[in-house]
Structure formats: structure tokens, C-alpha cells
Amino acid sequence: MATIYCIPGTGVDERVFSRLDLEGHDVHYVHWIVPYKKETLEDYALRLSAQIKPVRPLVLIGVSFGGMLCTVLAKHLKPDRVFIISSSKSRKELPHRIRWLRLLPFHRLLPDSSYVKAASLSRRIFGFVDDEDGELFLEMLRTAPKGFYPLAVDCIVRWKPKEEVSGIIHIHGTKDKLLPIRRVKPDYVIEGGTHNMVVTHSKQVSEIINKELKGL
């Protein structure tokens, strides 16, 4: 049995993992803290790592922003397996619209409410299509700590990893509109999977993870 730590996407919480079936492993969830002003993604990840116990075998699972954090933590915690879902392993896998914010950093000026409202209006881009999942998405977004969104987005915008980490197991969907698959090189591709496929395609995601965990 492995000890698994799950890191969700920007502003959402552990409920995004609720449909995964991880076959009796010891599962824990990392909870958000507010990044410091102009904190690097690397330094923020290290502060979050205080919630992770260095046990063996250790497994990290991250969705979206959580996956980016997992790539950083992999270098420091040396986990036995690292899975990133609907995410990016490096800055070059991010879409241009995110990278351009480094030149025009208006994202720093927006309050949390603007991010929640924008996500609500564009929830289909995130892959939350039906009403029930959409309501869950908004409910999760509202639980983020005050001041979280502009600083978390800034961590992503200014992310400049020195090197790509090896050993990452990357799962991505063909219908991901937020992080298009054409920019990434996943190990596993889920047909029709959106940015929210950890919820909508949880069976396929679970099967991949459990297969990779056999033998630990």
C-alpha cells in the first residue's frame, strides 16, 4: 500500500479527486495556503511540502496547477511515483496566452471575485459541462483562502523551471481547452478527456494510476 498525496487545481479542493478509485491506498490531500507576493512556484511548492510526510512508498498526484507543483516537489521529495493530470511539465507546455501575462501582468490587479466570476462564465473551458459538476466547481472555487488567486496565477505566469524533471507520468485529454494537448507530450492520452477529466473520466484515470502503482 502506497501513501498518496493529491494536489488539486487552482482554487479547487480535494473533492475534485472524489471519483478516483485508488484501490485501498492511503490517500491524503494537500490544502491551499496563500502564496507570498512574487513567490516563485518552486518556493511555494516547498512551503506546501510541509503537509507531506516523507514516508515510503510515496506517490504524488496533481491536477493542473497541482501537477506543476508536483513536478517541483519531485526534485526535492524523490517520490516513488508522480502523476500529473491535465497539467504541464514545463513552461514550454503552457499556452501562449498564459506566457504573455509575464509581459502584461494585469492578473496581479484582479480580486478573487473576478477570478471566480471568470471561471463561472467559462466553466466549459475547464471541462465542467453539466449543471451538477458546474455547481461543484463554483462551490470549490469559493473555498480558496482570501487573496489566493492573483498570487497563485502569478506563480504560474512567472514559472521558469531550469530543467524538465524525468520520471513524471503525464495523463492528458484530447479535448483539454485550457492546456491543449498539441503543446504537451503526455505518457497517456484519454480520448475526449477535458481539463476536468479527473472527474468526468475518473475510471480511465484510476485504471492508469493503479496499473502504474502495481509492484510498489
Helices and strands as residue ranges (DSSP letters): E 3-7, G 14-17, E 26-29, H 41-48, G 49-51, E 58-63, H 65-77, E 81-85, G 91-93, H 96-99, G 100-102, G 106-109, H 112-121, H 131-141, H 148-157, E 168-173, G 181-183, E 188-190, H 197-200, H 202-213
